[in-house]
Amino acid sequence: MANQFVSRVNDRGRCKIFGNQTIQDLERNDYISSLRNKLLAEAFYLTGDIEKYGTGFIRIRESLKSYPDIKFSFSEQGDFFKAELRYTPKKTPKKESIVVLTDLEQTILSAIKNDNTITIIRLAGKLNLSKYTNMIFPRFNGH
């Protein structure tokens, strides 16, 4: 079955980081924003499309602290700027579950192993059990 979830989202735009900023500047929380188009930034702010300008990278990093499986990265590649969110689930070891079978359950499994065509009626007769109550739900009937 194909993976149902997207593990990576990236956006790549044909532009370089504006002003004198570098990737290293944007990785810190004390960078000073430099706006390419102040009127456009103000319009986005006034329409509610952004909360405040110049703090996006900081707010993204702060928001993602609650989601340690999601990593945020960005880079410049030639004349392109690339931002990426990547989901990498932590691998947790699977717990082995140990099932302890009752004597009746072991007997039933043994009978099925010896004759894989045995019917429930024949199995119940062989074990002197009611074909439904005691064999299908042995744990709920005191066995």
C-alpha positions, 0 to 999 in steps of 0.5 A: 500500500502506498504511503498515505501521508506527504513526508516533505513539502518544499517551495522554491522561488526564483529569487535570492535573499533580499538585502545583505542577509545570508542564510546564516542570518536567517538561522538566527533569531536576531536577524533584522528583516529587510523588505523587498516591497514595503507596500506589498508587505503592508497590504498583506499585514492589513488584510490579515494574510500575515501577522507581522512582517519580518519574523516569519522564520523565527515564528516557524521555528518556534511553532515547530518546537512542539513537533520534533519530527518536523524539520524546517530548512532553507537554502539558496541554490543559484538564483533560487531560494528553497524552503522545506518542511520535512516529516521524519517519524521517529522509529520506535521499537515494536513491542512484542506481545506475549499471549499466554494460551489457556489449556483449552485454546492450546487443545483447540489449536492442536486439533486444528493443526492436526486436521486443518479441515476440521469443522467447528461442530466436529471440533466441539464434539471432539472436545465435548464442548458446546459448539458456540458458547465455550469454544468461540468465547472460551475466555468469557466462559470461565475456561 
